């Protein structure tokens, strides 16, 4: 697989993080202007945000949890030349689950729907890591 084919899912995931961040800024600004949020409190503890500000903040923060393992795997797969067609397909599946998860997070935030999207993405990522590890260890 070409480097652009391997990195395109990464670019989409990074774009998702930036989209959430850019959406979060005006929501938090509005919350601050409304006076319903104590500026000093949120400066020390982001759990003080309410409603949509907290919902978008959590969705944004979530992009720096499990996806970090994906970013590391992509880098390792590129370095070791282990990024094949299966890897790219699984990358897109993982990214699709992240897009669905984020969409649910910032709309209905229904945990009964969001949870399975998250779980399926994690399972895909675990399988990707297992395949990568087996290939690396088998070639040693």
N, C-alpha and C positions, 0 to 999 in steps of 0.2 A: 504494500500500500504506500501511496505517496505521503509525504509529510503533511501537505495540506489536507488530505483526506482524514488523516489521524487527528489533526488539530482542529478541524472544523467543529466537532462536538464540544471541544474545550472552549472555542470562541463563542459558541451559542450559550454555554453555561456561564461564561464571564459576562456576556451581554445580559443574561437574566439577572445576575447580581447587580450590575449597573442600573438596569431598569427598575429593580426594586429600590435601590438607593435613591434614584432620581424621583421615584414616586413617594418615597418616605419623607424627603425633605419638605415639600409643601404641606404634607399632612401634619408633621411635627410643628412646623411654623404656625399653622392655623391653631393647633392645640395650645401653643404658647400664647398666641395673641388673644385667645378666648379667655385666658386667665384661669382656666380649669386645671392647669398643670403648674405645680410649684417648680420654678426654674432651678432653685437650689437643690430640691429633692431629686430631680431627674439628672442633675449633674453628677450626683453621687450614686444613684441607683436607677438604672433604666427600667426597672420594674414599676416605676411610678407613672409611666406613660399609661394612658387609658385608651380604650376602644380601638379605633382604626390605627392610631399611632403605635400602639403596642402590637397590634396584629401585623402591620407592615414591618415593624422593627424585628419581630420574631421571624418573619419570613426572610428578611434580609440576613439576619444573624445565622439562620439555618444554612445559608449558602456557604458558610465557612466551617461547617462541621463535617458531615460525611463527604461532601464534594472534595475536600482536601485529599482524601484517600484516592479519589479518582484522578486528581491532578498529578499526584505523585506516581500513580501507576502509569499514566500516559507518558510522563517523562522517562520513567524506567523502561517502558516498552520501546520508546523511540531510541534510547541510548543502546539498548541490547538488541535492537532490530527484531522485536517480537510482536510488532503491531501488524497483524495480518487482517484479512477480510473479516474473520470472526470477531477479532478485537474491535474493529470499527463498527460492526453491526451491534455488538454488545454495548459499545460506547453510546451509540445513538439511542438504544433502548434505555440505558441509564439516564441520559440527558432528557429523554421524553418523560420519564418518571419524575424527574426533578421539575420539569415545566408543569406537569399536572399537579404535583405536590404544591408548588408555589402558587399556581392559579387557585387551587382550593383554599390555600392558606389565606389569600388576600380577598377571597370572595365569601363563600359560605362558611369557611373555616370548620367544616364538618369533620370532626376527628375520625368518625367512622368511615369516611371516604378517604380522607387525607392519610390516615394510618396505613391502609393497604398500599397506597401509592408509594409511600415512604418505604414500607417493608419490601415491596417488590424491587424497588431500586437498590436497596441494600443487598438483597439476595443476588441480583445481577452483578453488583460490584464484588461481592464475595466470590462468586464463580469466576469472575474475571481475574481476581487475585490468585485463586487456586490454579487456574489454567496457566497463568504467568509463572507462578512458583514452580509448578511441575515441569514446565518447559525449560526453565532456567536450571533447575536441579538435575533434570535428565540429561542436559547437554554438558554438565560439568564432568 
